[in-house]
Amino acid sequence: MLNVEELKNTLKNANLTYEEFSKICNVPVDTLKNILSGRTKNPRGLTEKAILESINTLTPKIQPPIISNYISNEEEEILDMYRKLSKENKSVILKNFYILLNPDERSNYQILKYIK
């Protein structure tokens, strides 16, 4: 189903005018404007399909790749092991991570007592 607000945001993020997107999805610009303004509440199936397919082709181009979502097998194993730890052991791990990531603040153990 076509989400008009999502479509508007996608076009805005892609810096596309209605006219430009009309050419991409092969839908008349007036039809597109009517849909986006809310005048046309239930566009024809083929029109909606053309718009949705065009949005799907645009989305990868306007969203930067999210590298941080990639987790190596080694990282996944570490996460699995961490998940199996008791609450107390997780606290010890978090404190050690804090010390490793902030070596200049090792003397500031005051902050570590807030990690539970």
C-alpha positions in Angstrom: 0.0 0.0 0.0 1.2 3.5 -0.9 2.2 5.7 2.0 1.9 9.3 0.8 4.0 10.8 3.6 6.8 8.2 3.0 6.7 9.0 -0.7 7.0 12.7 0.0 10.0 12.1 2.3 11.6 9.9 -0.2 11.3 12.5 -3.0 12.6 15.2 -0.6 15.6 13.1 0.4 16.4 12.2 -3.2 16.1 15.9 -4.2 13.5 15.0 -6.9 10.7 17.2 -8.1 7.3 15.7 -8.9 8.1 16.2 -12.5 11.4 14.3 -12.3 9.8 11.4 -10.4 6.9 11.4 -12.8 9.4 10.6 -15.6 11.1 7.9 -13.5 7.9 6.1 -12.6 6.2 6.8 -15.9 3.1 8.2 -14.1 1.6 11.5 -15.4 2.7 14.4 -13.2 -0.9 15.6 -12.6 -1.8 12.1 -11.4 1.3 12.1 -9.1 0.4 15.5 -7.7 -3.2 14.4 -7.1 -2.0 11.4 -5.1 0.5 13.4 -3.1 -2.0 16.1 -2.3 -4.5 13.6 -1.1 -7.1 14.3 -3.8 -6.7 10.8 -5.2 -7.0 8.5 -2.2 -7.0 5.1 -4.0 -4.8 5.2 -7.1 -5.2 2.5 -9.7 -3.2 -0.7 -9.0 -0.9 -0.2 -11.9 -0.2 3.4 -10.9 0.5 2.4 -7.3 2.7 -0.5 -8.5 4.8 1.8 -10.8 5.3 4.3 -8.0 6.2 1.7 -5.4 8.7 0.0 -7.8 10.3 3.3 -8.6 10.6 4.1 -4.9 12.4 0.8 -4.4 14.9 1.6 -7.1 15.5 5.1 -5.5 15.9 4.0 -1.9 19.4 2.4 -2.2 20.6 5.5 -4.0 19.5 7.9 -1.4 20.4 6.0 1.7 24.1 5.7 2.5 25.3 2.2 3.1 25.1 1.2 6.7 28.4 -0.5 7.4 27.9 -0.7 11.1 25.2 -3.3 10.6 27.7 -5.9 9.4 28.8 -8.2 12.1 31.6 -10.7 11.4 31.4 -14.3 12.5 33.9 -13.6 15.3 31.8 -10.6 16.6 28.7 -12.7 16.4 30.3 -15.4 18.5 31.5 -12.8 21.1 27.9 -11.5 21.3 26.5 -14.9 21.8 29.0 -15.6 24.6 28.1 -12.2 26.2 24.4 -13.0 26.0 24.9 -16.2 27.9 26.7 -14.5 30.8 25.1 -13.8 34.1 24.1 -10.2 35.0 27.1 -9.9 37.3 29.5 -11.1 34.7 28.1 -8.8 32.1 28.8 -5.9 34.6 32.4 -7.0 34.9 32.7 -7.1 31.1 31.2 -3.6 30.7 33.6 -2.2 33.2 36.6 -3.7 31.5 35.4 -2.4 28.1 35.0 1.1 29.6 38.6 0.9 30.9 39.9 -0.3 27.5 38.0 2.3 25.5 38.9 5.1 27.9 42.5 4.5 29.0 43.1 8.1 29.9 40.3 8.0 32.4 41.4 4.9 34.3 41.9 6.9 37.5 38.3 8.0 37.2 36.7 4.8 38.5 33.9 6.9 40.0 32.0 6.6 36.7 32.4 2.8 36.7 30.2 2.3 39.7 27.2 3.5 37.7 27.6 0.6 35.3 25.4 -2.2 36.6 
